[in-house]
Amino acid sequence: MGLRTPQQYIDSLKDNRTVYYRGEKVDDVTTHSIIKKAVKHACVDYELAEDPAYRDLAVVSEDGDPYSRYFKLPASTDDLLKRAQLIETSTAVGKTLVPLVKEIGTDALFALHRISRQIDAKYETDYLKRVQAFYRHCRDNDLTMSVAQTDVKGDRSQGPTGQEHPDYYTRVVERRDDGIVVRGAKVHTSCTTNTNELIVLPTRAMSEADSDYAVAFAVPVDTPGVKLVASPYGATQRPEFDAPLSAERKMMETITIFDDVFVPNERIFLNGEHDFCAPLALGFVEYHRFTAISYKLPLVDALIGSGLLMADINGIQKAAHVREKLVWLISYAETLRALVEMAALRGKADEHGIFAPDPLTTNMAKYHFAHNYHEALQYVQDIAGGMLVTGPGAEDFENEETASLLRHYLGGRAGVDGEARTRAMNMVSDLTTGDFGGYHAVLAIHAEGSLEAEKLMISRAYDGRRTLEYAKKLAGID
């Protein structure tokens, strides 16, 4: 089929998927008042492929057949750099919200390519052939994919078999000659309401006793038994004047339930090989955190721009404390950008030539972003002022009795009237407060792994032998 148009992508979502929103079953996600915004937003990845300005970045060709760059198996550090650039570009076009309908799925596919070889080598399975066939299916049909990894977990102090209920982790409840039946639920599954395929991965290391929970597979989203309960968080109905970033854009998050779902053999990539749960989970994270730090770049750029814009409009750009905050914001953002580039440049290939970003630098970048994000919000909000949450609405500028008064009294420096200043405030408010700003703030801490997970990976990835030996040499110790 090759590259799809945005409309072909939209039409592909008109199927029998089971989606619930605020207690009601959704008949058509493409026309639902809220979910259609997520569908429209996801079209960004297809629009870039059609735009001559981005075509060379968004599309690659092999043997004359073009396909989305997202599916390009990284064969060099340059491939990783271009992938990061594409993710950054799509997020910038998406007004700081990443589309994520191809990015996260291909992160999983890359990890599955690398780890399935290892499983086959130990257990004489044929998972790699299955992964390759599924990869070609997604690539050649230009499909969208979501990833379900995080189990609901129940008691966090217990593993899968120590839970009060056996389904707190997704598990195999029946094995047949032609496949398996799975039951359980995953949380934080982004975009699943509006993707074609759903890839399921283990969330943690497993023991031999957990073998029924050691499962990875892929199913179409409309597979019987797959039930999506969509989160209403961030479902703004405000006009674009009040919410210029989020009024027409949305990323849906779901609790994804597997109510005795049948998975055929050719779609199974892990089935009881418990010792490969951790390598597969970490293999996915290596790519997905690189995706994460790439799509954070437009967000930190927007924070700098917001600080500069509000300092100018408020006439305080020369104040010493404002200059100090702006320098901090610039350093914060540009350090992240440098670490993203370095993570790609330090990337290494496995024995089969598939490159992965450097895990140490990737986790340093993610930790740097997340650890400092709320301080960045504080600085931008301080520069902007309290009207971020006390300003008038769009209707007040449409009312003749109040519009002229607001334009007069809410102005900023010379040349900036009250409506222009309010529009700027509303953009910064949408970015840093309310549902959209709150969504970004929580993602900063929890998405793609918590702060503690990143610190753990930094500790694991750093080889301290060189610096330890150097310190011994300086101390004169053998």
Secondary structure, 3 states (H helix, E strand, C coil): CCCCCHHHHHHHCCCCCEEEECCEECCCCCCCCCHHHHHHHHCHHHHHHHCCCCHHHHEEEECCEEEEHHHCCCCCHHHHHHHHHHHHHHHHHCCCCCCCCCHHHHHHHHHHHHHHHHHHHHHCCCHHHHHHHHHHHHHHCCCCEEEECEECCCCCCCCHHHCCCHHHCCEEEEEECCEEEEEEEEEEEECHHHCCEEEECCCCCCCHHHHHHCEEEEEECCCCCEEEEECCCCCCCCCCCCCCCCCCCCCCEEEEEEEEEEEEHHHEEEECCHHHHHHHHHHHHHHHHHHHHHHCHHHHHHHHHHHHHHHHHCCCCCCHHHHHHHHHHHHHHHHHHHHHHHHHHCCEECCCCCEECCHHHHHHHHHHHHHHHHHHHHHHHHHHCCHHHHCCCHHHHCCHHHHHHHHHHCCCCCCCCHHHHHHHHHHHHHHHCHHHHHHHHHHHHHCCCCHHHHHHHHHHHCCCHHHHHHHHHHHCCC
